[in-house]
Amino acid sequence: MNHLKTAILLAGLTALFMAVGFAIGGRGGMMIAFVVAAGMNLFSYWNSDKMVLRMYGAREVDETTAPDFVRMVHELARRADLPMPRVFIMDNPQPNAFATGRNPQNAAVAATTGLLQTLRPEEVAGVMAHELAHIKHYDTLTMTMTATIAGAISMLANFGMLFGGGNRENNNPFGFIGTILMVILAPLAAMLVQMAISRSREYEADRGGAEILGRPMVLASALAKISSAAHEVPNYEAESNPATAHMFIINPLSGARMDNLFSTHPAVENRIAALRALSQQMGGGGGFAPGPTPAARPPGGNPWGGDPRGGQRRGPWG
């Protein structure tokens, strides 16, 4: 049922894209928009992960450059019965993370330096388990394709606002006023579709991540810390690309704290309450525990990775 609902919503986004094309260029514009939407869906299927990772300047790490972090993800992937995803770190002070990729065999997880510096190792594991649950549920393809189409709708709407459209030569019955209304309302409608997709998937990923980790309240603690810090520390890349906000574990945009019509994520309080109920069902205790904590490492050591080159570091991650 969830996959059917998501497919319907994606079809709705594509139809909305065509409607904007019709408002700007009539039937010809609609057909062009349909061809563009089909091409974008195909392009997103094969390249969405690369696009998003490049957008956020993520760099891939391995057991040489970030051994503890990569081994943590490897063990969590084993517990989730998933192939090992590629692992990336984003140089961004806001604590946050996302997953991307068209399927579990071609997936990637990315965490910010802010996340690795702010959270305890077990809380980082909780966040990564959440992202692996997205991969297991095939949410990553859906969310990246949604971001691509929604971003294109906003871009096309801006184009329509700039050039007007809506004349009789275009066979457009909306007229100028109708076109203006369309280019204003279409991005809003696209955002609402994103909300419908994202918010239901976040609850499922919380539950799936808690089951992979075996410790729901660790994930709850991580969500509380990230939510508190995320809206105090700006994420400029996300502010420049708001169509990707729904991919993150916590909304990276400023001023989006409430679980209302315009929030990309459910309220953190509601997510924590659901995890608390799940913890009571599971009975607590046990579950995944990461390796040595940063405090157990040599003074000056990097809790997530060493410097394989030796000498002076360029930053906290080698």
Backbone as CSV, one residue per row, in Angstrom:
resi,resn,N_x,N_y,N_z,CA_x,CA_y,CA_z,C_x,C_y,C_z
1,MET,0.825,-1.204,0.000,0.000,0.000,0.000,0.865,1.262,0.000
2,ASN,1.964,1.262,0.790,2.849,2.418,0.821,3.482,2.662,-0.538
3,HIS,3.908,1.576,-1.224,4.520,1.720,-2.542,3.492,2.248,-3.542
4,LEU,2.244,1.777,-3.441,1.193,2.256,-4.338,0.927,3.739,-4.097
5,LYS,0.852,4.116,-2.842,0.617,5.520,-2.503,1.740,6.402,-3.045
6,THR,2.982,5.945,-2.886,4.125,6.712,-3.372,4.099,6.838,-4.883
7,ALA,3.754,5.732,-5.575,3.675,5.765,-7.038,2.618,6.761,-7.504
8,ILE,1.485,6.795,-6.818,0.420,7.737,-7.176,0.887,9.175,-6.969
9,LEU,1.592,9.418,-5.873,2.070,10.761,-5.595,3.117,11.208,-6.612
10,LEU,4.005,10.287,-7.011,4.995,10.624,-8.035,4.313,10.921,-9.365
11,ALA,3.280,10.136,-9.685,2.514,10.411,-10.900,1.850,11.782,-10.805
12,GLY,1.385,12.135,-9.614,0.788,13.446,-9.420,1.783,14.569,-9.638
13,LEU,3.023,14.383,-9.188,4.054,15.385,-9.425,4.319,15.561,-10.917
14,THR,4.382,14.432,-11.628,4.611,14.496,-13.071,3.459,15.218,-13.767
15,ALA,2.226,14.917,-13.353,1.061,15.591,-13.926,1.094,17.083,-13.625
16,LEU,1.525,17.435,-12.436,1.626,18.844,-12.068,2.657,19.554,-12.936
17,PHE,3.763,18.872,-13.199,4.792,19.423,-14.067,4.222,19.696,-15.461
18,MET,3.429,18.747,-15.968,2.797,18.924,-17.278,1.790,20.070,-17.247
19,ALA,1.063,20.229,-16.144,0.077,21.308,-16.033,0.751,22.673,-16.083
20,VAL,1.904,22.800,-15.446,2.636,24.063,-15.508,3.083,24.327,-16.937
21,GLY,3.559,23.258,-17.608,3.933,23.413,-19.012,2.763,23.856,-19.870
22,PHE,1.572,23.314,-19.591,0.368,23.703,-20.332,0.016,25.156,-20.071
23,ALA,0.165,25.584,-18.804,-0.167,26.963,-18.453,0.760,27.945,-19.149
24,ILE,1.995,27.542,-19.356,2.969,28.442,-19.966,2.915,28.372,-21.487
25,GLY,2.796,27.153,-22.042,2.907,26.999,-23.486,1.779,26.257,-24.150
26,GLY,0.647,26.090,-23.489,-0.470,25.386,-24.096,-0.175,23.909,-24.302
27,ARG,-0.829,23.306,-25.317,-0.646,21.864,-25.542,0.803,21.533,-25.891
28,GLY,1.409,22.411,-26.685,2.816,22.182,-27.016,3.690,22.203,-25.777
29,GLY,3.429,23.161,-24.896,4.189,23.240,-23.652,3.968,22.025,-22.780
30,MET,2.721,21.510,-22.772,2.422,20.329,-21.970,3.181,19.110,-22.496
31,MET,3.223,18.950,-23.822,3.936,17.816,-24.391,5.438,17.922,-24.135
32,ILE,5.952,19.134,-24.247,7.375,19.321,-23.946,7.649,18.986,-22.479
33,ALA,6.757,19.445,-21.583,6.925,19.158,-20.156,6.854,17.659,-19.893
34,PHE,5.956,16.940,-20.612,5.849,15.493,-20.439,7.146,14.799,-20.845
35,VAL,7.694,15.204,-21.979,8.953,14.602,-22.443,10.079,14.915,-21.457
36,VAL,10.121,16.169,-20.996,11.153,16.560,-20.032,10.996,15.778,-18.734
37,ALA,9.754,15.634,-18.243,9.510,14.903,-16.995,9.936,13.446,-17.131
38,ALA,9.601,12.822,-18.280,10.017,11.432,-18.499,11.531,11.324,-18.521
39,GLY,12.178,12.274,-19.216,13.636,12.264,-19.261,14.252,12.482,-17.894
40,MET,13.648,13.379,-17.103,14.175,13.642,-15.768,14.003,12.436,-14.855
41,ASN,12.860,11.759,-14.965,12.668,10.550,-14.160,13.720,9.504,-14.498
42,LEU,13.984,9.326,-15.795,14.991,8.350,-16.214,16.379,8.782,-15.754
43,PHE,16.679,10.066,-15.943,17.982,10.577,-15.520,18.154,10.458,-14.009
44,SER,17.094,10.792,-13.267,17.160,10.713,-11.805,17.376,9.279,-11.336
45,TYR,16.749,8.324,-12.045,16.893,6.924,-11.647,18.363,6.520,-11.647
46,TRP,19.102,6.956,-12.659,20.492,6.535,-12.791,21.474,7.470,-12.101
47,ASN,21.101,8.736,-11.906,22.088,9.715,-11.459,21.697,10.501,-10.219
48,SER,20.551,10.205,-9.612,20.083,11.017,-8.495,21.073,11.025,-7.334
49,ASP,21.690,9.872,-7.049,22.624,9.823,-5.924,23.827,10.720,-6.174
50,LYS,24.375,10.671,-7.379,25.542,11.501,-7.709,25.185,12.979,-7.631
51,MET,23.993,13.327,-8.122,23.566,14.725,-8.123,23.490,15.284,-6.712
52,VAL,22.848,14.558,-5.808,22.644,15.060,-4.451,23.963,15.109,-3.686
53,LEU,24.784,14.082,-3.823,26.065,14.058,-3.126,26.968,15.189,-3.603
54,ARG,26.958,15.447,-4.904,27.761,16.544,-5.439,27.220,17.886,-4.958
55,MET,25.907,17.979,-4.866,25.264,19.216,-4.432,25.726,19.616,-3.038
56,TYR,25.946,18.623,-2.180,26.341,18.903,-0.798,27.836,18.729,-0.560
57,GLY,28.595,18.595,-1.617,30.051,18.506,-1.477,30.501,17.319,-0.651
58,ALA,29.749,16.220,-0.706,30.091,15.044,0.102,31.321,14.349,-0.469
59,ARG,32.204,13.887,0.401,33.390,13.138,-0.033,33.314,11.714,0.515
60,GLU,33.674,10.772,-0.331,33.592,9.374,0.067,34.748,9.025,0.992
61,VAL,34.447,8.208,2.003,35.463,7.752,2.952,35.465,6.231,2.990
62,ASP,36.558,5.670,3.494,36.690,4.220,3.611,37.365,3.887,4.933
63,GLU,37.784,2.646,5.095,38.379,2.228,6.363,39.756,2.834,6.581
64,THR,40.333,3.426,5.557,41.618,4.104,5.719,41.420,5.519,6.238
65,THR,40.420,6.216,5.706,40.221,7.624,6.058,39.261,7.840,7.226
66,ALA,38.333,6.923,7.459,37.386,7.047,8.582,37.029,5.646,9.067
67,PRO,37.976,4.928,9.678,37.770,3.505,9.991,36.600,3.214,10.916
68,ASP,36.469,3.947,12.013,35.403,3.641,12.976,34.024,3.870,12.368
69,PHE,33.884,4.967,11.652,32.594,5.299,11.053,32.210,4.271,9.992
70,VAL,33.142,3.916,9.135,32.852,2.955,8.066,32.550,1.580,8.646
71,ARG,33.297,1.153,9.654,33.042,-0.156,10.269,31.687,-0.173,10.962
72,MET,31.311,0.946,11.557,29.980,1.043,12.172,28.892,0.826,11.125
73,VAL,29.004,1.515,10.000,28.005,1.373,8.942,28.005,-0.058,8.409
74,HIS,29.181,-0.654,8.281,29.272,-2.031,7.779,28.542,-3.002,8.704
75,GLU,28.729,-2.849,10.001,28.076,-3.748,10.950,26.563,-3.533,10.960
76,LEU,26.131,-2.290,10.869,24.697,-2.010,10.816,24.078,-2.572,9.541
77,ALA,24.785,-2.444,8.410,24.292,-3.002,7.151,24.176,-4.522,7.251
78,ARG,25.129,-5.141,7.946,25.063,-6.596,8.141,23.833,-6.960,8.969
79,ARG,23.583,-6.199,10.018,22.414,-6.461,10.859,21.115,-6.253,10.089
80,ALA,21.134,-5.318,9.132,19.938,-5.037,8.338,19.805,-5.962,7.134
81,ASP,20.790,-6.845,6.938,20.816,-7.744,5.778,20.815,-6.937,4.480
82,LEU,21.693,-5.926,4.439,21.825,-5.058,3.273,23.259,-5.109,2.753
83,PRO,23.451,-4.883,1.454,24.816,-4.704,0.942,25.445,-3.478,1.587
84,MET,26.752,-3.459,1.690,27.441,-2.304,2.259,27.279,-1.094,1.343
85,PRO,26.688,-0.008,1.841,26.561,1.192,0.998,27.874,1.962,0.953
86,ARG,27.997,2.849,-0.004,29.105,3.784,-0.002,28.879,4.788,1.132
87,VAL,29.965,5.245,1.742,29.872,6.107,2.917,30.516,7.452,2.597
88,PHE,29.798,8.518,2.922,30.256,9.873,2.616,30.188,10.742,3.862
89,ILE,31.040,11.757,3.888,31.011,12.779,4.933,30.894,14.139,4.268
90,MET,29.990,14.974,4.795,29.804,16.336,4.306,30.423,17.306,5.301
91,ASP,31.231,18.204,4.816,31.854,19.206,5.678,30.833,20.299,5.968
92,ASN,30.012,20.064,6.995,28.930,20.976,7.330,28.722,20.922,8.842
93,PRO,28.687,22.066,9.519,28.579,22.056,10.981,27.209,21.646,11.502
94,GLN,26.175,21.681,10.653,24.853,21.272,11.125,24.801,19.757,11.282
95,PRO,24.379,19.238,12.431,24.264,17.783,12.583,23.090,17.252,11.768
96,ASN,23.372,16.406,10.790,22.326,15.871,9.934,22.889,14.730,9.103
97,ALA,22.011,14.033,8.383,22.439,12.896,7.562,21.331,12.557,6.579
98,PHE,21.693,11.882,5.488,20.696,11.373,4.553,21.241,10.148,3.838
99,ALA,20.351,9.451,3.160,20.726,8.311,2.322,20.220,8.573,0.917
100,THR,20.871,7.978,-0.071,20.461,8.156,-1.452,20.836,6.913,-2.247
101,GLY,20.382,6.851,-3.502,20.677,5.696,-4.349,19.406,5.042,-4.861
102,ARG,19.511,4.433,-6.053,18.309,3.887,-6.686,17.869,2.555,-6.104
103,ASN,18.756,1.825,-5.426,18.408,0.544,-4.811,19.478,0.192,-3.786
104,PRO,19.266,-0.855,-2.981,20.261,-1.205,-1.956,21.635,-1.550,-2.522
105,GLN,21.686,-2.015,-3.756,22.969,-2.369,-4.359,23.750,-1.141,-4.814
106,ASN,23.074,-0.005,-4.934,23.725,1.226,-5.398,23.387,2.384,-4.461
107,ALA,23.509,2.134,-3.178,23.102,3.120,-2.179,24.308,3.806,-1.560
108,ALA,24.040,4.935,-0.932,25.062,5.685,-0.214,24.434,6.329,1.008
109,VAL,25.203,6.440,2.068,24.791,7.184,3.255,25.778,8.323,3.460
110,ALA,25.273,9.452,3.933,26.123,10.622,4.129,25.786,11.280,5.454
111,ALA,26.810,11.628,6.205,26.644,12.314,7.485,27.482,13.575,7.468
112,THR,27.024,14.598,8.176,27.791,15.828,8.271,28.855,15.710,9.361
113,THR,29.877,16.537,9.230,30.884,16.590,10.285,30.250,17.041,11.597
114,GLY,29.231,17.901,11.486,28.533,18.334,12.689,27.878,17.184,13.425
115,LEU,27.322,16.225,12.687,26.701,15.060,13.316,27.745,14.230,14.053
116,LEU,28.870,13.984,13.401,29.905,13.142,13.996,30.556,13.799,15.202
117,GLN,30.566,15.113,15.228,31.170,15.830,16.349,30.205,16.028,17.506
118,THR,28.910,16.062,17.218,27.911,16.406,18.237,27.396,15.190,18.995
119,LEU,27.204,14.068,18.292,26.544,12.902,18.887,27.548,11.897,19.442
120,ARG,27.084,11.132,20.434,27.864,9.999,20.922,27.877,8.909,19.852
121,PRO,28.879,8.015,19.876,28.956,6.966,18.845,27.682,6.145,18.714
122,GLU,27.048,5.784,19.828,25.827,4.987,19.738,24.691,5.787,19.096
123,GLU,24.680,7.104,19.305,23.653,7.935,18.673,23.915,8.084,17.179
124,VAL,25.183,8.192,16.797,25.524,8.183,15.365,25.052,6.877,14.735
125,ALA,25.239,5.774,15.448,24.773,4.472,14.947,23.259,4.477,14.762
126,GLY,22.538,5.117,15.678,21.094,5.201,15.536,20.687,5.955,14.286
127,VAL,21.378,7.055,14.008,21.082,7.839,12.811,21.381,7.028,11.556
128,MET,22.513,6.343,11.541,22.873,5.544,10.367,21.907,4.367,10.178
129,ALA,21.423,3.803,11.277,20.428,2.735,11.164,19.148,3.262,10.537
130,HIS,18.748,4.470,10.908,17.583,5.118,10.296,17.783,5.256,8.786
131,GLU,18.957,5.712,8.377,19.218,5.888,6.944,19.256,4.545,6.214
132,LEU,19.788,3.532,6.852,19.784,2.197,6.242,18.365,1.666,6.095
133,ALA,17.483,2.027,7.025,16.081,1.620,6.899,15.451,2.273,5.671
134,HIS,15.796,3.531,5.394,15.327,4.169,4.154,15.784,3.367,2.935
135,ILE,17.037,2.942,2.957,17.570,2.155,1.834,16.816,0.837,1.704
136,LYS,16.579,0.183,2.818,15.898,-1.111,2.801,14.479,-0.989,2.274
137,HIS,13.835,0.144,2.559,12.455,0.371,2.109,12.383,0.989,0.708
138,TYR,13.530,1.167,0.057,13.596,1.790,-1.273,13.088,3.230,-1.250
139,ASP,13.170,3.881,-0.099,12.757,5.274,-0.014,13.724,6.203,-0.723
140,THR,14.988,5.808,-0.829,16.021,6.707,-1.334,15.738,7.112,-2.774
141,LEU,15.347,6.160,-3.605,15.031,6.492,-4.997,13.831,7.427,-5.058
142,THR,12.802,7.101,-4.291,11.590,7.918,-4.301,11.881,9.351,-3.880
143,MET,12.666,9.517,-2.807,12.906,10.853,-2.273,13.780,11.686,-3.198
144,THR,14.777,11.058,-3.829,15.622,11.833,-4.726,14.886,12.190,-6.015
145,MET,14.071,11.276,-6.529,13.275,11.596,-7.717,12.265,12.695,-7.396
146,THR,11.655,12.624,-6.219,10.708,13.655,-5.804,11.389,15.009,-5.730
147,ALA,12.598,15.028,-5.163,13.338,16.284,-5.063,13.646,16.851,-6.441
148,THR,14.013,15.980,-7.379,14.348,16.430,-8.734,13.139,17.037,-9.428
149,ILE,11.998,16.337,-9.377,10.801,16.821,-10.077,10.256,18.082,-9.409
150,ALA,10.235,18.100,-8.078,9.727,19.277,-7.372,10.595,20.498,-7.663
151,GLY,11.901,20.293,-7.691,12.795,21.390,-8.029,12.552,21.893,-9.446
152,ALA,12.288,20.958,-10.373,12.018,21.346,-11.758,10.709,22.120,-11.871
153,ILE,9.700,21.725,-11.079,8.425,22.459,-11.092,8.635,23.900,-10.642
154,SER,9.413,24.085,-9.589,9.687,25.440,-9.112,10.439,26.238,-10.169
155,MET,11.406,25.596,-10.817,12.184,26.281,-11.851,11.290,26.656,-13.040
156,LEU,10.438,25.735,-13.456,9.539,26.012,-14.580,8.541,27.104,-14.219
157,ALA,8.067,27.071,-12.963,7.135,28.102,-12.518,7.802,29.473,-12.518
158,ASN,9.054,29.534,-12.090,9.785,30.798,-12.129,9.956,31.283,-13.571
159,PHE,10.182,30.344,-14.479,10.305,30.683,-15.899,8.985,31.266,-16.410
160,GLY,7.878,30.646,-16.011,6.574,31.141,-16.424,6.284,32.512,-15.849
161,MET,6.702,32.736,-14.600,6.492,34.040,-13.975,7.288,35.122,-14.697
162,LEU,8.474,34.732,-15.171,9.339,35.696,-15.836,8.832,36.064,-17.224
163,PHE,8.350,35.056,-17.959,7.987,35.279,-19.351,6.474,35.349,-19.599
164,GLY,5.699,35.189,-18.532,4.254,35.366,-18.684,3.604,34.129,-19.257
165,GLY,3.366,34.077,-20.553,2.685,32.945,-21.176,1.188,33.142,-21.092
166,GLY,0.471,32.072,-21.425,-0.963,32.116,-21.297,-1.649,32.968,-22.344
167,ASN,-1.256,32.873,-23.623,-1.973,33.610,-24.648,-2.688,32.648,-25.574
168,ARG,-3.508,33.186,-26.425,-4.341,32.329,-27.271,-3.513,31.565,-28.293
169,GLU,-2.394,32.165,-28.718,-1.561,31.454,-29.664,-1.039,30.148,-29.075
170,ASN,-0.932,30.076,-27.769,-0.466,28.856,-27.105,-1.585,27.848,-26.896
171,ASN,-2.834,28.191,-27.315,-3.992,27.337,-27.039,-4.164,27.123,-25.542
172,ASN,-3.911,28.124,-24.780,-3.975,28.050,-23.323,-5.233,28.750,-22.834
173,PRO,-6.226,28.017,-22.330,-7.482,28.626,-21.891,-7.356,29.385,-20.576
174,PHE,-6.238,29.233,-19.863,-6.106,29.867,-18.556,-5.988,31.387,-18.669
175,GLY,-5.376,31.856,-19.739,-5.122,33.281,-19.864,-4.001,33.726,-18.946
176,PHE,-3.730,34.999,-18.955,-2.595,35.526,-18.200,-2.778,35.320,-16.696
177,ILE,-3.986,35.636,-16.199,-4.237,35.497,-14.763,-4.126,34.030,-14.339
178,GLY,-4.687,33.139,-15.154,-4.600,31.719,-14.836,-3.171,31.225,-14.805
179,THR,-2.363,31.718,-15.718,-0.953,31.320,-15.741,-0.239,31.792,-14.486
180,ILE,-0.501,33.030,-14.095,0.133,33.552,-12.879,-0.275,32.725,-11.666
181,LEU,-1.571,32.393,-11.569,-2.020,31.561,-10.449,-1.349,30.197,-10.471
182,MET,-1.215,29.623,-11.681,-0.592,28.310,-11.800,0.862,28.335,-11.340
183,VAL,1.616,29.323,-11.789,3.039,29.340,-11.443,3.255,29.678,-9.969
184,ILE,2.253,30.285,-9.336,2.354,30.535,-7.899,1.960,29.287,-7.105
185,LEU,0.868,28.651,-7.521,0.325,27.533,-6.748,1.044,26.209,-7.018
186,ALA,1.627,26.034,-8.222,2.261,24.755,-8.554,3.405,24.399,-7.617
187,PRO,4.340,25.312,-7.314,5.398,24.950,-6.356,4.844,24.599,-4.986
188,LEU,3.774,25.291,-4.566,3.153,24.969,-3.285,2.564,23.565,-3.315
189,ALA,1.878,23.223,-4.410,1.315,21.882,-4.529,2.417,20.828,-4.563
190,ALA,3.510,21.114,-5.263,4.635,20.172,-5.301,5.204,19.956,-3.909
191,MET,5.292,21.036,-3.127,5.796,20.917,-1.773,4.876,20.052,-0.916
192,LEU,3.570,20.202,-1.085,2.622,19.406,-0.307,2.737,17.919,-0.654
193,VAL,2.978,17.613,-1.939,3.179,16.214,-2.316,4.448,15.672,-1.661
194,GLN,5.505,16.477,-1.653,6.725,16.076,-0.962,6.457,15.780,0.505
195,MET,5.647,16.623,1.130,5.334,16.412,2.543,4.640,15.066,2.758
196,ALA,3.664,14.790,1.879,2.898,13.546,2.015,3.795,12.328,1.883
197,ILE,4.777,12.405,0.974,5.694,11.280,0.798,6.656,11.180,1.973
198,SER,7.245,12.317,2.327,8.334,12.311,3.300,7.884,11.950,4.704
199,ARG,6.785,12.545,5.166,6.425,12.392,6.562,6.051,10.956,6.916
200,SER,5.361,10.268,6.017,5.024,8.869,6.300,6.260,7.994,6.273
201,ARG,7.223,8.315,5.380,8.428,7.506,5.283,9.340,7.699,6.499
202,GLU,9.311,8.883,7.126,10.171,9.115,8.280,9.761,8.243,9.463
203,TYR,8.468,8.119,9.710,8.016,7.245,10.795,8.453,5.802,10.543
204,GLU,8.306,5.348,9.296,8.689,3.973,8.963,10.189,3.778,9.128
205,ALA,10.979,4.765,8.724,12.432,4.648,8.844,12.864,4.692,10.310
206,ASP,12.179,5.495,11.133,12.478,5.490,12.574,12.267,4.095,13.150
207,ARG,11.147,3.499,12.810,10.851,2.166,13.334,11.860,1.144,12.806
208,GLY,12.123,1.198,11.493,13.071,0.258,10.911,14.471,0.444,11.469
209,GLY,14.903,1.695,11.639,16.219,1.955,12.205,16.332,1.468,13.639
210,ALA,15.271,1.690,14.426,15.276,1.224,15.818,15.358,-0.297,15.882
211,GLU,14.709,-0.975,14.948,14.763,-2.440,14.926,16.140,-2.935,14.490
212,ILE,16.772,-2.237,13.547,18.136,-2.608,13.144,19.091,-2.413,14.312
213,LEU,18.975,-1.276,14.981,19.854,-0.963,16.102,19.528,-1.804,17.324
214,GLY,18.235,-2.090,17.522,17.811,-2.821,18.708,17.668,-1.951,19.936
215,ARG,17.804,-0.626,19.779,17.756,0.294,20.919,17.003,1.560,20.502
216,PRO,15.687,1.528,20.527,14.903,2.674,20.040,15.216,3.986,20.735
217,MET,15.492,3.962,22.032,15.693,5.207,22.759,17.021,5.866,22.429
218,VAL,17.970,5.106,21.890,19.212,5.718,21.416,18.922,6.594,20.206
219,LEU,18.098,6.089,19.288,17.688,6.892,18.135,16.868,8.086,18.599
220,ALA,16.003,7.900,19.594,15.209,9.007,20.122,16.117,10.101,20.688
221,SER,17.159,9.709,21.403,18.108,10.675,21.953,18.816,11.429,20.837
222,ALA,19.187,10.703,19.776,19.859,11.344,18.643,18.936,12.359,17.973
223,LEU,17.669,12.004,17.789,16.720,12.924,17.153,16.557,14.200,17.972
224,ALA,16.487,14.048,19.291,16.321,15.215,20.153,17.523,16.149,20.036
225,LYS,18.725,15.584,20.029,19.925,16.408,19.940,20.043,17.089,18.577
226,ILE,19.767,16.327,17.511,19.888,16.898,16.167,18.863,18.001,15.968
227,SER,17.637,17.762,16.414,16.582,18.757,16.241,16.920,20.046,16.963
228,SER,17.483,19.918,18.155,17.833,21.106,18.933,18.919,21.923,18.243
229,ALA,19.890,21.222,17.648,21.033,21.917,17.036,20.777,22.333,15.592
230,ALA,19.954,21.557,14.858,19.822,21.778,13.418,19.263,23.133,13.069
231,HIS,18.388,23.675,13.908,17.764,24.950,13.604,18.512,26.132,14.214
232,GLU,19.618,25.841,14.886,20.493,26.893,15.379,21.714,27.040,14.480
233,VAL,22.072,25.968,13.771,23.231,25.985,12.880,22.732,25.931,11.442
234,PRO,22.987,26.935,10.641,22.445,26.958,9.277,23.118,25.938,8.364
235,ASN,22.338,25.432,7.421,22.838,24.557,6.366,22.620,25.302,5.050
236,TYR,23.632,26.011,4.611,23.470,26.911,3.469,23.189,26.158,2.175
237,GLU,23.770,24.969,2.019,23.500,24.179,0.820,22.027,23.779,0.756
238,ALA,21.476,23.375,1.907,20.057,23.007,1.931,19.159,24.220,1.698
239,GLU,19.540,25.380,2.253,18.751,26.585,2.029,18.728,26.957,0.550
240,SER,19.822,26.643,-0.165,19.887,26.926,-1.589,19.152,25.889,-2.424
241,ASN,18.904,24.713,-1.844,18.240,23.614,-2.549,17.139,23.032,-1.672
242,PRO,16.091,23.823,-1.380,15.063,23.380,-0.430,14.301,22.139,-0.872
243,ALA,14.319,21.820,-2.181,13.606,20.633,-2.649,14.232,19.345,-2.125
244,THR,15.461,19.420,-1.597,16.125,18.224,-1.052,15.953,18.104,0.463
245,ALA,15.265,19.048,1.094,15.185,19.067,2.557,14.575,17.795,3.118
246,HIS,13.609,17.202,2.391,12.911,16.030,2.917,13.795,14.789,2.960
247,MET,14.989,14.838,2.352,15.870,13.679,2.354,16.585,13.500,3.691
248,PHE,16.736,14.576,4.458,17.517,14.534,5.687,16.712,13.920,6.834
249,ILE,17.416,13.427,7.833,16.740,12.810,8.983,15.975,13.864,9.785
250,ILE,16.493,15.106,9.817,15.818,16.239,10.441,15.804,17.371,9.427
251,ASN,14.703,18.096,9.352,14.592,19.194,8.398,15.776,20.143,8.544
252,PRO,16.577,20.323,7.487,17.757,21.175,7.594,17.474,22.655,7.410
253,LEU,16.234,23.018,7.085,15.893,24.406,6.823,15.501,25.118,8.111
254,SER,15.829,26.364,8.214,15.501,27.130,9.410,14.012,27.428,9.462
255,GLY,13.472,27.503,10.665,12.084,27.905,10.846,11.056,26.860,10.476
256,ALA,11.413,25.565,10.482,10.439,24.529,10.117,10.345,23.510,11.236
257,ARG,9.927,23.938,12.410,9.946,23.073,13.581,8.626,22.381,13.856
258,MET,7.532,22.906,13.314,6.227,22.405,13.705,5.745,21.299,12.781
259,ASP,4.981,20.367,13.349,4.395,19.287,12.551,3.091,19.808,11.946
260,ASN,3.224,20.662,10.921,2.040,21.249,10.315,2.037,20.965,8.826
261,LEU,1.159,21.630,8.122,0.968,21.366,6.704,2.230,21.607,5.892
262,PHE,3.085,22.517,6.358,4.226,22.926,5.565,5.550,22.360,6.069
263,SER,5.535,21.379,6.920,6.758,20.781,7.428,7.126,19.542,6.625
264,THR,8.411,19.424,6.287,8.859,18.250,5.540,8.959,17.010,6.421
265,HIS,8.967,17.196,7.726,9.137,16.083,8.657,8.063,16.128,9.743
266,PRO,7.724,14.974,10.315,6.843,14.987,11.485,7.525,15.701,12.644
267,ALA,6.747,16.162,13.600,7.329,16.788,14.786,8.213,15.781,15.507
268,VAL,9.380,16.230,15.946,10.326,15.346,16.625,9.683,14.749,17.872
269,GLU,8.860,15.535,18.559,8.202,15.015,19.759,7.337,13.798,19.429
270,ASN,6.646,13.841,18.290,5.819,12.702,17.884,6.672,11.499,17.522
271,ARG,7.802,11.742,16.866,8.699,10.640,16.502,9.301,9.991,17.753
272,ILE,9.684,10.814,18.713,10.245,10.275,19.963,9.192,9.482,20.723
273,ALA,7.946,9.967,20.741,6.870,9.244,21.418,6.650,7.881,20.772
274,ALA,6.710,7.824,19.449,6.555,6.541,18.755,7.705,5.601,19.082
275,LEU,8.922,6.141,19.161,10.075,5.305,19.511,10.001,4.828,20.960
276,ARG,9.474,5.673,21.838,9.322,5.268,23.239,8.330,4.102,23.348
277,ALA,7.246,4.199,22.583,6.271,3.099,22.591,6.885,1.826,22.027
278,LEU,7.690,1.959,20.983,8.358,0.799,20.402,9.342,0.198,21.391
279,SER,10.048,1.041,22.146,11.003,0.554,23.147,10.308,-0.280,24.210
280,GLN,9.111,0.153,24.616,8.356,-0.614,25.606,7.932,-1.965,25.048
281,GLN,7.589,-1.979,23.754,7.223,-3.248,23.125,8.414,-4.195,23.038
282,MET,9.591,-3.635,22.731,10.789,-4.453,22.566,11.405,-4.859,23.889
283,GLY,11.057,-4.155,24.960,11.561,-4.536,26.271,12.870,-3.889,26.652
284,GLY,13.497,-3.115,25.722,14.753,-2.424,26.041,15.900,-3.385,26.210
285,GLY,17.102,-2.815,26.306,18.305,-3.621,26.504,18.794,-4.256,25.221
286,GLY,20.048,-4.724,25.242,20.621,-5.405,24.083,20.812,-4.468,22.917
287,GLY,20.868,-5.043,21.741,21.013,-4.247,20.539,22.451,-3.956,20.195
288,PHE,22.622,-3.190,19.133,23.945,-2.871,18.614,24.645,-1.869,19.516
289,ALA,25.930,-2.088,19.741,26.756,-1.133,20.476,28.028,-0.906,19.676
290,PRO,28.389,0.354,19.401,29.593,0.629,18.629,30.844,0.302,19.414
291,GLY,31.974,0.447,18.755,33.261,0.139,19.372,33.627,1.155,20.435
292,PRO,34.924,1.282,20.713,35.382,2.180,21.776,34.896,3.595,21.565
293,THR,34.596,4.251,22.656,34.151,5.639,22.583,35.347,6.540,22.369
294,PRO,35.120,7.784,21.926,36.236,8.697,21.729,37.101,8.880,22.967
295,ALA,36.478,8.823,24.166,37.244,9.028,25.388,38.270,7.930,25.605
296,ALA,38.050,6.750,25.014,38.968,5.638,25.205,40.132,5.676,24.236
297,ARG,40.174,6.669,23.344,41.203,6.730,22.318,42.372,7.588,22.783
298,PRO,43.513,7.447,22.142,44.682,8.236,22.539,44.394,9.723,22.455
299,PRO,45.025,10.534,23.314,44.805,11.977,23.268,45.088,12.529,21.873
300,GLY,44.213,13.413,21.402,44.394,14.005,20.083,43.948,13.126,18.951
301,GLY,43.486,11.881,19.253,43.061,10.975,18.190,41.717,11.381,17.633
302,ASN,41.454,10.950,16.426,40.180,11.237,15.761,39.229,10.078,16.023
303,PRO,38.084,10.291,16.679,37.207,9.176,17.021,36.619,8.458,15.826
304,TRP,36.650,9.086,14.624,36.039,8.456,13.455,37.052,8.051,12.405
305,GLY,38.278,8.437,12.535,39.262,8.028,11.535,40.610,8.646,11.806
306,GLY,41.646,7.969,11.352,43.000,8.443,11.535,43.472,9.212,10.325
307,ASP,44.734,9.592,10.352,45.344,10.311,9.246,46.348,9.387,8.582
308,PRO,45.975,8.682,7.490,46.850,7.706,6.888,48.109,8.326,6.286
309,ARG,48.119,9.642,6.075,49.280,10.280,5.467,50.319,10.638,6.504
310,GLY,49.889,10.648,7.793,50.804,11.119,8.816,50.936,12.625,8.729
311,GLY,51.676,13.217,9.658,51.886,14.654,9.594,50.658,15.416,10.040
312,GLN,50.582,16.667,9.636,49.517,17.545,10.105,48.213,17.289,9.384
313,ARG,47.109,17.376,10.124,45.784,17.162,9.539,45.307,18.436,8.856
314,ARG,44.439,18.250,7.858,43.773,19.374,7.236,42.496,19.722,7.980
315,GLY,41.954,18.798,8.752,40.709,19.020,9.459,40.459,17.853,10.403
316,PRO,39.303,17.850,11.083,39.041,16.816,12.102,38.826,15.430,11.532
317,TRP,38.676,15.318,10.187,38.432,13.992,9.594,39.615,13.497,8.779
318,GLY,40.787,14.097,8.943,41.976,13.651,8.230,42.254,14.480,6.998
